[in-house]
Amino acid sequence: MLKHLVSVSEAIDLLAKALSETIALDTEEVGLLEATGRIIAHDIIAPEDRPLEDSSAVDGYAVRSIDTTGASHYNPVMLRNLGVLRPGGSSREFCVEPGTTVRVHTGAPIPCGSDAVLMDEDVGVEGGIIYVYRAAAKGLNVIYRGEDFRAGEVLGESGFIANPPLIATLASVGLSRVRVYRRIKVSILTIGDELVEPGAVRAGGKSYNSTTYILYSLLDRDSIFSIRYAGILPDNPVVVRDAILREVSGGADIVVTTGGTGVSEADVVGDVADQSERIVFRGVKLRPGRPTSCFILGGRVVLSLSGFPVAAWTGYEVIFRRSITKWLGLKGFDRRYIYAVLARRVPNTVGYTSVIRVSIRDVNGEVYAEPYMLRGSGVISSLLKTNGYILIPEELEGFEKNSVVRVYLYE
């Protein structure tokens, strides 16, 4: 029975500590194309400046800014074009002298003698003569050496989730491989005599197993996990305990169970936890998600989530992901959020953190959050019909209408 509930913040801290005590996360080197979504295992330092020399930000004409003083459509300045400089060329290939210019492509080095680049639309061309229609300030359309980043600068911090911009940045300085943490091995066990898998024949009184599928999908989307689904187990504590130990011996870092967390004779997980090495916490002051529990068995963390899909989602989203972030010091793993005006009042039971699903909508340029008030932890459609959630802290009785709230986005 859930008697000594912990707060959400306590659960996060306790789970993060348990993970740090039970998992040694090794590293591996992977190619850049395999690194997206992986956890960077060390600070990545820029080996050189980028760009290596001053370069053009546009297609246009490199000029001496002083030569364009007073230029306009009514009083164009004539310059003689010396040639074309492309990316990969040398800044010494042409030198701009008074009265001359050089055609440059985007990314080409700035020719010696020049200090600005005019865009194509700012000039007229007649043969080898360029007519300048505007004055160019020094530095116009010039990317200076090291403006992107300098040698020795940290490009990616340890704990950062590698994203496409980082992958492109590493490629731009010639790095083809990166050291990352191995994926965290998670085994999922589903408990419930009443469950059958989607696609199976459903006899009277049986329910399709949907909770595993939302959990597996969440883990898979987060990409730092290696996931194994070990199937449905009966409401039998001996079978459940043996299955957990089997997953641990098979290499699981974390075992996540769904279901079997009732508060009566159906509390299978509680019976297993009572025989474990240590109970980390047994229930959280969280709605939905109150049964979320954690214990150590076989030297590994077992996280028990509700068998109801929305409550399991809440336990994963609010407790598990944040514990992983805290344990590994992750950067870039937090859910994105926005601020919105609450469309109506939402109450809370003081002492509990409540997770309220909301829909974001635009009203005359202002962002509003419309609460989805069906709180049932089995109402899966509530996640389909909303695109974010708000957290009501345990010390508050709720949020009033027109309050500005932080909305965590699902994507």
DRENDO-1510 file (C-alpha; in Angstrom, 1 decimal, always signed):
<recs>
REC; n; res; u; v; w
REC; 1; MET; +0.0; +0.0; +0.0 .
REC; 2; LEU; +1.2; +3.5; -0.8 .
REC; 3; LYS; +1.7; +5.1; +2.6 .
REC; 4; HIS; +4.7; +7.3; +2.5 .
REC; 5; LEU; +4.5; +9.3; -0.7 .
REC; 6; VAL; +7.4; +11.4; -1.7 .
REC; 7; SER; +7.2; +14.7; -3.6 .
REC; 8; VAL; +8.0; +15.0; -7.3 .
REC; 9; SER; +11.3; +16.7; -6.6 .
REC; 10; GLU; +12.3; +14.1; -4.0 .
REC; 11; ALA; +11.4; +11.3; -6.4 .
REC; 12; ILE; +13.6; +12.8; -9.1 .
REC; 13; ASP; +16.6; +13.2; -6.7 .
REC; 14; LEU; +16.2; +9.7; -5.3 .
REC; 15; LEU; +15.9; +8.1; -8.7 .
REC; 16; ALA; +18.9; +10.1; -10.1 .
REC; 17; LYS; +21.0; +9.0; -7.1 .
REC; 18; ALA; +20.0; +5.4; -7.5 .
REC; 19; LEU; +20.9; +5.5; -11.2 .
REC; 20; SER; +24.3; +6.9; -10.4 .
REC; 21; GLU; +24.9; +4.2; -7.9 .
REC; 22; THR; +23.9; +1.3; -10.1 .
REC; 23; ILE; +25.0; +2.1; -13.6 .
REC; 24; ALA; +28.5; +2.7; -15.1 .
REC; 25; LEU; +27.8; +4.1; -18.5 .
REC; 26; ASP; +30.7; +3.3; -20.8 .
REC; 27; THR; +31.5; +5.3; -23.9 .
REC; 28; GLU; +32.0; +4.4; -27.6 .
REC; 29; GLU; +33.2; +6.2; -30.7 .
REC; 30; VAL; +30.7; +6.5; -33.6 .
REC; 31; GLY; +30.7; +8.2; -37.0 .
REC; 32; LEU; +29.0; +11.6; -37.3 .
REC; 33; LEU; +26.1; +10.1; -39.2 .
REC; 34; GLU; +25.3; +7.8; -36.3 .
REC; 35; ALA; +25.8; +10.4; -33.6 .
REC; 36; THR; +22.5; +12.3; -33.8 .
REC; 37; GLY; +20.5; +12.0; -30.6 .
REC; 38; ARG; +23.4; +10.5; -28.7 .
REC; 39; ILE; +25.0; +11.9; -25.5 .
REC; 40; ILE; +28.4; +13.6; -26.1 .
REC; 41; ALA; +30.9; +12.0; -23.7 .
REC; 42; HIS; +33.5; +14.8; -23.5 .
REC; 43; ASP; +33.9; +18.4; -24.4 .
REC; 44; ILE; +34.6; +18.8; -28.1 .
REC; 45; ILE; +37.1; +21.5; -28.8 .
REC; 46; ALA; +37.4; +23.4; -32.1 .
REC; 47; PRO; +40.8; +22.4; -33.7 .
REC; 48; GLU; +40.9; +25.6; -35.8 .
REC; 49; ASP; +39.2; +28.9; -36.6 .
REC; 50; ARG; +36.1; +29.0; -38.8 .
REC; 51; PRO; +36.3; +30.4; -41.3 .
REC; 52; LEU; +40.1; +30.1; -41.6 .
REC; 53; GLU; +40.2; +33.5; -43.4 .
REC; 54; ASP; +37.9; +36.4; -44.1 .
REC; 55; SER; +35.2; +35.3; -46.6 .
REC; 56; SER; +32.2; +36.6; -48.4 .
REC; 57; ALA; +28.7; +36.1; -47.0 .
REC; 58; VAL; +27.1; +36.7; -50.4 .
REC; 59; ASP; +27.5; +36.4; -54.1 .
REC; 60; GLY; +28.7; +39.9; -55.2 .
REC; 61; TYR; +31.7; +42.1; -55.7 .
REC; 62; ALA; +34.6; +42.7; -53.4 .
REC; 63; VAL; +35.5; +46.3; -53.2 .
REC; 64; ARG; +37.5; +48.9; -51.3 .
REC; 65; SER; +34.8; +50.7; -49.3 .
REC; 66; ILE; +36.5; +54.0; -49.8 .
REC; 67; ASP; +36.1; +53.6; -53.5 .
REC; 68; THR; +32.3; +53.5; -53.2 .
REC; 69; THR; +31.9; +56.7; -51.2 .
REC; 70; GLY; +28.9; +58.7; -52.5 .
REC; 71; ALA; +27.8; +56.1; -54.9 .
REC; 72; SER; +24.1; +56.0; -55.9 .
REC; 73; HIS; +21.8; +55.2; -58.9 .
REC; 74; TYR; +22.1; +58.9; -59.9 .
REC; 75; ASN; +25.9; +59.0; -59.4 .
REC; 76; PRO; +27.3; +55.4; -59.9 .
REC; 77; VAL; +30.9; +54.6; -59.3 .
REC; 78; MET; +32.7; +52.7; -62.1 .
REC; 79; LEU; +35.1; +49.9; -61.2 .
REC; 80; ARG; +37.0; +47.5; -63.4 .
REC; 81; ASN; +36.4; +43.8; -62.7 .
REC; 82; LEU; +39.7; +41.8; -62.3 .
REC; 83; GLY; +38.1; +38.4; -62.4 .
REC; 84; VAL; +36.2; +35.8; -60.3 .
REC; 85; LEU; +37.1; +34.3; -57.0 .
REC; 86; ARG; +35.3; +31.1; -55.9 .
REC; 87; PRO; +35.3; +29.1; -52.6 .
REC; 88; GLY; +38.6; +27.3; -52.2 .
REC; 89; GLY; +40.5; +30.0; -54.0 .
REC; 90; SER; +43.3; +32.1; -52.6 .
REC; 91; SER; +42.9; +35.7; -51.3 .
REC; 92; ARG; +46.1; +36.5; -53.1 .
REC; 93; GLU; +44.8; +35.3; -56.4 .
REC; 94; PHE; +43.6; +38.9; -57.0 .
REC; 95; CYS; +44.4; +42.1; -55.2 .
REC; 96; VAL; +41.9; +44.9; -55.3 .
REC; 97; GLU; +43.5; +48.2; -56.0 .
REC; 98; PRO; +41.9; +51.7; -56.4 .
REC; 99; GLY; +39.3; +51.6; -59.1 .
REC; 100; THR; +39.0; +47.8; -59.3 .
REC; 101; THR; +36.8; +45.0; -58.0 .
REC; 102; VAL; +36.7; +41.2; -58.0 .
REC; 103; ARG; +33.6; +39.0; -58.5 .
REC; 104; VAL; +33.2; +36.7; -55.4 .
REC; 105; HIS; +30.9; +33.8; -54.7 .
REC; 106; THR; +29.5; +33.0; -51.3 .
REC; 107; GLY; +32.2; +31.5; -49.1 .
REC; 108; ALA; +35.1; +32.7; -51.3 .
REC; 109; PRO; +38.0; +34.4; -49.5 .
REC; 110; ILE; +38.0; +38.2; -49.5 .
REC; 111; PRO; +40.6; +39.3; -52.0 .
REC; 112; CYS; +43.6; +41.2; -50.6 .
REC; 113; GLY; +43.1; +44.9; -50.7 .
REC; 114; SER; +39.3; +44.8; -50.4 .
REC; 115; ASP; +37.2; +45.3; -47.2 .
REC; 116; ALA; +33.6; +45.0; -48.2 .
REC; 117; VAL; +31.3; +43.0; -50.6 .
REC; 118; LEU; +28.4; +44.5; -52.6 .
REC; 119; MET; +25.5; +42.3; -53.4 .
REC; 120; ASP; +24.6; +41.7; -57.1 .
REC; 121; GLU; +21.5; +43.9; -56.8 .
REC; 122; ASP; +23.7; +46.8; -55.7 .
REC; 123; VAL; +25.6; +47.0; -59.0 .
REC; 124; GLY; +25.2; +47.1; -62.7 .
REC; 125; VAL; +27.4; +45.1; -65.1 .
REC; 126; GLU; +28.5; +46.0; -68.6 .
REC; 127; GLY; +31.2; +43.8; -69.9 .
REC; 128; GLY; +34.2; +44.2; -67.5 .
REC; 129; ILE; +32.9; +47.4; -65.9 .
REC; 130; ILE; +30.9; +47.4; -62.7 .
REC; 131; TYR; +28.6; +50.3; -61.8 .
REC; 132; VAL; +28.2; +50.7; -58.1 .
REC; 133; TYR; +24.8; +52.1; -57.0 .
REC; 134; ARG; +25.4; +52.3; -53.2 .
REC; 135; ALA; +28.1; +53.1; -50.8 .
REC; 136; ALA; +29.6; +50.1; -48.9 .
REC; 137; ALA; +30.6; +50.4; -45.3 .
REC; 138; LYS; +33.7; +48.6; -44.2 .
REC; 139; GLY; +33.0; +45.0; -43.3 .
REC; 140; LEU; +29.7; +44.9; -45.4 .
REC; 141; ASN; +28.9; +41.2; -46.1 .
REC; 142; VAL; +32.2; +40.0; -44.8 .
REC; 143; ILE; +32.5; +37.0; -42.4 .
REC; 144; TYR; +35.8; +37.6; -40.5 .
REC; 145; ARG; +38.2; +34.8; -39.6 .
REC; 146; GLY; +37.0; +33.0; -36.5 .
REC; 147; GLU; +33.6; +34.8; -36.5 .
REC; 148; ASP; +31.8; +31.4; -36.5 .
REC; 149; PHE; +34.1; +30.1; -33.8 .
REC; 150; ARG; +37.7; +30.2; -32.7 .
REC; 151; ALA; +40.3; +27.4; -32.2 .
REC; 152; GLY; +40.0; +26.1; -28.7 .
REC; 153; GLU; +36.3; +27.1; -28.3 .
REC; 154; VAL; +34.0; +24.4; -26.9 .
REC; 155; LEU; +31.7; +23.2; -29.8 .
REC; 156; GLY; +29.8; +20.6; -27.8 .
REC; 157; GLU; +29.8; +20.1; -24.1 .
REC; 158; SER; +29.9; +16.7; -22.4 .
REC; 159; GLY; +26.3; +15.7; -21.7 .
REC; 160; PHE; +24.9; +17.5; -24.7 .
REC; 161; ILE; +22.5; +15.6; -26.9 .
REC; 162; ALA; +24.0; +15.8; -30.4 .
REC; 163; ASN; +21.7; +17.5; -32.8 .
REC; 164; PRO; +21.9; +18.3; -36.5 .
REC; 165; PRO; +23.6; +21.8; -36.0 .
REC; 166; LEU; +26.3; +20.2; -33.9 .
REC; 167; ILE; +26.8; +17.4; -36.4 .
REC; 168; ALA; +27.2; +19.9; -39.2 .
REC; 169; THR; +29.6; +22.0; -37.0 .
REC; 170; LEU; +31.8; +19.1; -36.3 .
REC; 171; ALA; +31.9; +18.2; -40.0 .
REC; 172; SER; +32.9; +21.7; -40.9 .
REC; 173; VAL; +36.2; +21.3; -39.0 .
REC; 174; GLY; +36.9; +17.9; -40.4 .
REC; 175; LEU; +35.8; +15.7; -37.4 .
REC; 176; SER; +34.4; +12.5; -38.7 .
REC; 177; ARG; +33.9; +10.6; -35.4 .
REC; 178; VAL; +32.8; +11.5; -31.9 .
REC; 179; ARG; +32.9; +9.8; -28.5 .
REC; 180; VAL; +29.4; +9.3; -27.0 .
REC; 181; TYR; +27.9; +7.4; -24.1 .
REC; 182; ARG; +26.5; +4.1; -25.0 .
REC; 183; ARG; +22.8; +3.8; -25.0 .
REC; 184; ILE; +21.1; +3.1; -21.7 .
REC; 185; LYS; +19.6; -0.4; -21.8 .
REC; 186; VAL; +16.0; -0.4; -20.7 .
REC; 187; SER; +13.9; -3.6; -20.4 .
REC; 188; ILE; +10.1; -3.2; -20.2 .
REC; 189; LEU; +7.9; -5.7; -18.4 .
REC; 190; THR; +4.1; -5.5; -18.5 .
REC; 191; ILE; +2.1; -7.0; -15.6 .
REC; 192; GLY; -1.6; -8.0; -15.8 .
REC; 193; ASP; -3.7; -11.1; -16.2 .
REC; 194; GLU; -6.2; -9.0; -18.1 .
REC; 195; LEU; -4.0; -7.9; -20.9 .
REC; 196; VAL; -3.4; -9.2; -24.4 .
REC; 197; GLU; -1.2; -7.8; -27.2 .
REC; 198; PRO; -2.7; -5.8; -30.0 .
REC; 199; GLY; -3.5; -8.1; -32.9 .
REC; 200; ALA; -4.3; -11.1; -30.6 .
REC; 201; VAL; -7.8; -12.4; -30.1 .
REC; 202; ARG; -9.4; -10.6; -27.1 .
REC; 203; ALA; -11.5; -12.8; -24.9 .
REC; 204; GLY; -14.2; -11.5; -22.6 .
REC; 205; GLY; -12.9; -9.1; -20.0 .
REC; 206; LYS; -9.5; -8.7; -21.6 .
REC; 207; SER; -7.9; -5.4; -22.6 .
REC; 208; TYR; -5.4; -4.6; -25.2 .
REC; 209; ASN; -2.0; -3.6; -23.9 .
REC; 210; SER; -1.6; +0.0; -24.8 .
REC; 211; THR; +0.6; +1.2; -21.9 .
REC; 212; THR; +3.7; -0.6; -23.1 .
REC; 213; TYR; +3.3; +0.9; -26.5 .
REC; 214; ILE; +3.3; +4.5; -25.3 .
REC; 215; LEU; +6.2; +3.8; -23.0 .
REC; 216; TYR; +8.2; +2.0; -25.7 .
REC; 217; SER; +7.5; +4.9; -28.2 .
REC; 218; LEU; +8.6; +7.5; -25.7 .
REC; 219; LEU; +11.9; +5.7; -25.0 .
REC; 220; ASP; +12.5; +5.1; -28.7 .
REC; 221; ARG; +11.8; +8.8; -29.6 .
REC; 222; ASP; +14.3; +10.0; -26.9 .
REC; 223; SER; +17.0; +8.0; -28.8 .
REC; 224; ILE; +19.5; +7.7; -25.8 .
REC; 225; PHE; +18.0; +4.3; -24.9 .
REC; 226; SER; +18.3; +0.8; -26.2 .
REC; 227; ILE; +14.9; -0.9; -25.5 .
REC; 228; ARG; +13.8; -4.4; -25.0 .
REC; 229; TYR; +10.2; -5.4; -24.5 .
REC; 230; ALA; +10.1; -8.6; -22.6 .
REC; 231; GLY; +6.3; -9.3; -22.8 .
REC; 232; ILE; +3.2; -9.6; -20.6 .
REC; 233; LEU; +3.6; -11.2; -17.2 .
REC; 234; PRO; +0.8; -12.7; -14.9 .
REC; 235; ASP; -0.2; -11.1; -11.6 .
REC; 236; ASN; +2.3; -13.3; -9.8 .
REC; 237; PRO; +5.1; -11.8; -7.7 .
REC; 238; VAL; +7.3; -14.8; -8.0 .
REC; 239; VAL; +7.1; -14.7; -11.8 .
REC; 240; VAL; +7.6; -11.0; -11.9 .
REC; 241; ARG; +10.6; -11.1; -9.6 .
REC; 242; ASP; +12.2; -13.9; -11.7 .
REC; 243; ALA; +11.6; -11.9; -14.9 .
REC; 244; ILE; +13.2; -8.8; -13.5 .
REC; 245; LEU; +16.3; -10.7; -12.4 .
REC; 246; ARG; +16.4; -12.4; -15.9 .
REC; 247; GLU; +16.4; -9.0; -17.6 .
REC; 248; VAL; +19.1; -7.8; -15.2 .
REC; 249; SER; +21.3; -10.8; -15.9 .
REC; 250; GLY; +20.7; -10.2; -19.6 .
REC; 251; GLY; +22.3; -6.7; -19.3 .
REC; 252; ALA; +19.5; -4.3; -18.6 .
REC; 253; ASP; +20.6; -1.1; -16.9 .
REC; 254; ILE; +17.0; -0.3; -15.9 .
REC; 255; VAL; +13.9; -2.4; -15.7 .
REC; 256; VAL; +10.6; -0.6; -16.1 .
REC; 257; THR; +7.4; -2.3; -15.2 .
REC; 258; THR; +3.9; -1.2; -16.0 .
REC; 259; GLY; +0.8; -2.4; -14.1 .
REC; 260; GLY; +0.6; -4.5; -11.0 .
REC; 261; THR; +0.7; -1.4; -8.8 .
REC; 262; GLY; -2.8; -1.6; -7.2 .
REC; 263; VAL; -3.2; -0.8; -3.5 .
REC; 264; SER; -4.9; -4.1; -2.6 .
REC; 265; GLU; -4.2; -7.8; -3.3 .
REC; 266; ALA; -3.3; -6.8; -6.8 .
REC; 267; ASP; -0.2; -4.9; -5.6 .
REC; 268; VAL; +2.2; -7.4; -7.2 .
REC; 269; VAL; +4.9; -4.8; -7.6 .
REC; 270; GLY; +4.7; -4.0; -3.9 .
REC; 271; ASP; +5.2; -7.7; -3.0 .
REC; 272; VAL; +8.3; -7.8; -5.2 .
REC; 273; ALA; +9.6; -4.5; -3.8 .
REC; 274; ASP; +9.3; -5.8; -0.3 .
REC; 275; GLN; +11.7; -8.6; -1.2 .
REC; 276; SER; +14.2; -6.3; -3.0 .
REC; 277; GLU; +17.6; -5.0; -1.8 .
REC; 278; ARG; +16.2; -1.5; -1.2 .
REC; 279; ILE; +13.0; +0.5; -1.8 .
REC; 280; VAL; +14.0; +3.9; -3.2 .
REC; 281; PHE; +10.5; +5.3; -3.0 .
REC; 282; ARG; +7.0; +3.9; -3.0 .
REC; 283; GLY; +4.6; +6.3; -4.6 .
REC; 284; VAL; +4.8; +9.9; -5.5 .
REC; 285; LYS; +2.6; +12.9; -4.8 .
REC; 286; LEU; +1.7; +13.2; -8.4 .
REC; 287; ARG; -1.6; +13.2; -10.3 .
REC; 288; PRO; -1.9; +11.2; -12.4 .
REC; 289; GLY; +1.0; +8.9; -11.6 .
REC; 290; ARG; +0.7; +8.4; -7.9 .
REC; 291; PRO; +1.7; +4.7; -8.0 .
REC; 292; THR; +5.1; +5.5; -9.6 .
REC; 293; SER; +7.7; +3.6; -7.5 .
REC; 294; CYS; +11.3; +2.6; -7.5 .
REC; 295; PHE; +13.4; -0.2; -5.9 .
REC; 296; ILE; +16.7; -2.0; -6.4 .
REC; 297; LEU; +16.7; -5.6; -7.4 .
REC; 298; GLY; +19.7; -7.6; -8.6 .
REC; 299; GLY; +21.7; -4.5; -8.3 .
REC; 300; ARG; +19.7; -2.5; -10.8 .
REC; 301; VAL; +17.0; +0.1; -10.7 .
REC; 302; VAL; +13.4; -1.1; -11.2 .
REC; 303; LEU; +11.0; +1.7; -12.0 .
REC; 304; SER; +7.4; +0.8; -11.6 .
REC; 305; LEU; +4.8; +2.8; -13.5 .
REC; 306; SER; +1.0; +2.6; -13.5 .
REC; 307; GLY; -0.7; +0.3; -15.9 .
REC; 308; PHE; -2.9; +3.1; -17.1 .
REC; 309; PRO; -1.3; +4.8; -20.2 .
REC; 310; VAL; -1.7; +8.4; -19.2 .
REC; 311; ALA; -0.4; +7.8; -15.6 .
REC; 312; ALA; +2.5; +5.8; -17.1 .
REC; 313; TRP; +3.2; +8.7; -19.5 .
REC; 314; THR; +3.2; +11.1; -16.6 .
REC; 315; GLY; +5.6; +9.0; -14.5 .
REC; 316; TYR; +8.0; +8.8; -17.5 .
REC; 317; GLU; +7.7; +12.4; -18.4 .
REC; 318; VAL; +7.8; +14.1; -15.0 .
REC; 319; ILE; +9.9; +11.7; -13.0 .
REC; 320; PHE; +12.0; +9.4; -15.3 .
REC; 321; ARG; +13.2; +11.8; -17.9 .
REC; 322; ARG; +14.1; +14.5; -15.4 .
REC; 323; SER; +16.0; +12.0; -13.3 .
REC; 324; ILE; +18.0; +10.9; -16.3 .
REC; 325; THR; +18.8; +14.6; -17.0 .
REC; 326; LYS; +19.9; +15.1; -13.4 .
REC; 327; TRP; +22.0; +11.9; -13.2 .
REC; 328; LEU; +23.9; +12.5; -16.4 .
REC; 329; GLY; +23.9; +16.3; -16.4 .
REC; 330; LEU; +22.2; +16.3; -19.8 .
REC; 331; LYS; +22.0; +19.4; -21.9 .
REC; 332; GLY; +19.3; +19.7; -24.6 .
REC; 333; PHE; +17.2; +16.9; -23.2 .
REC; 334; ASP; +14.6; +19.1; -21.4 .
REC; 335; ARG; +11.3; +19.5; -23.0 .
REC; 336; ARG; +10.8; +22.8; -24.9 .
REC; 337; TYR; +8.3; +25.1; -23.3 .
REC; 338; ILE; +6.4; +28.3; -24.0 .
REC; 339; TYR; +4.4; +30.7; -21.9 .
REC; 340; ALA; +0.6; +31.0; -22.5 .
REC; 341; VAL; -2.4; +32.5; -20.9 .
REC; 342; LEU; -4.6; +30.0; -19.2 .
REC; 343; ALA; -8.1; +29.9; -20.7 .
REC; 344; ARG; -9.9; +28.8; -17.5 .
REC; 345; ARG; -9.2; +28.0; -13.9 .
REC; 346; VAL; -7.6; +24.7; -13.1 .
REC; 347; PRO; -7.8; +23.4; -9.5 .
REC; 348; ASN; -5.3; +21.3; -7.6 .
REC; 349; THR; -5.3; +19.1; -4.5 .
REC; 350; VAL; -2.8; +20.7; -2.2 .
REC; 351; GLY; +0.0; +18.3; -1.4 .
REC; 352; TYR; +0.1; +16.9; -5.0 .
REC; 353; THR; +1.8; +18.0; -8.2 .
REC; 354; SER; -0.9; +17.9; -10.9 .
REC; 355; VAL; -0.2; +17.4; -14.6 .
REC; 356; ILE; -2.8; +19.1; -16.7 .
REC; 357; ARG; -2.9; +18.4; -20.4 .
REC; 358; VAL; -3.6; +21.5; -22.5 .
REC; 359; SER; -4.2; +22.6; -26.1 .
REC; 360; ILE; -2.3; +25.6; -27.4 .
REC; 361; ARG; -4.3; +28.1; -29.5 .
REC; 362; ASP; -3.8; +31.6; -30.9 .
REC; 363; VAL; -6.3; +34.2; -30.1 .
REC; 364; ASN; -5.6; +37.5; -31.9 .
REC; 365; GLY; -1.9; +37.0; -31.7 .
REC; 366; GLU; -1.9; +35.9; -28.0 .
REC; 367; VAL; -1.1; +32.3; -27.1 .
REC; 368; TYR; -3.7; +30.6; -24.9 .
REC; 369; ALA; -3.7; +27.2; -23.1 .
REC; 370; GLU; -7.0; +25.4; -23.0 .
REC; 371; PRO; -7.0; +22.8; -20.2 .
REC; 372; TYR; -8.3; +19.3; -21.0 .
REC; 373; MET; -10.1; +18.6; -17.8 .
REC; 374; LEU; -10.7; +14.8; -18.1 .
REC; 375; ARG; -8.2; +13.6; -15.6 .
REC; 376; GLY; -8.8; +9.9; -16.0 .
REC; 377; SER; -5.4; +8.1; -16.3 .
REC; 378; GLY; -6.7; +5.8; -18.9 .
REC; 379; VAL; -8.1; +8.5; -21.3 .
REC; 380; ILE; -5.4; +8.1; -24.0 .
REC; 381; SER; -7.2; +10.4; -26.4 .
REC; 382; SER; -6.4; +13.3; -24.0 .
REC; 383; LEU; -2.8; +13.1; -25.3 .
REC; 384; LEU; -4.0; +13.0; -28.9 .
REC; 385; LYS; -6.2; +16.1; -28.4 .
REC; 386; THR; -3.6; +18.2; -26.6 .
REC; 387; ASN; -0.1; +19.3; -27.4 .
REC; 388; GLY; +1.4; +20.2; -24.1 .
REC; 389; TYR; +1.0; +20.1; -20.3 .
REC; 390; ILE; +1.4; +22.3; -17.3 .
REC; 391; LEU; +2.5; +21.4; -13.8 .
REC; 392; ILE; +0.6; +22.8; -10.8 .
REC; 393; PRO; +3.0; +22.7; -7.8 .
REC; 394; GLU; +1.9; +20.8; -4.7 .
REC; 395; GLU; +1.7; +23.9; -2.6 .
REC; 396; LEU; -0.9; +25.6; -4.8 .
REC; 397; GLU; -4.6; +25.2; -4.9 .
REC; 398; GLY; -4.6; +25.7; -8.7 .
REC; 399; PHE; -4.1; +28.4; -11.3 .
REC; 400; GLU; -6.6; +31.1; -12.0 .
REC; 401; LYS; -8.0; +31.9; -15.4 .
REC; 402; ASN; -5.8; +34.3; -17.3 .
REC; 403; SER; -2.7; +33.3; -15.3 .
REC; 404; VAL; +0.4; +33.1; -17.4 .
REC; 405; VAL; +1.7; +29.5; -17.2 .
REC; 406; ARG; +4.6; +27.5; -18.5 .
REC; 407; VAL; +3.5; +24.9; -21.1 .
REC; 408; TYR; +5.8; +22.0; -21.7 .
REC; 409; LEU; +5.4; +20.8; -25.3 .
REC; 410; TYR; +5.1; +17.2; -26.3 .
REC; 411; GLU; +7.4; +17.6; -29.3 .
</recs>
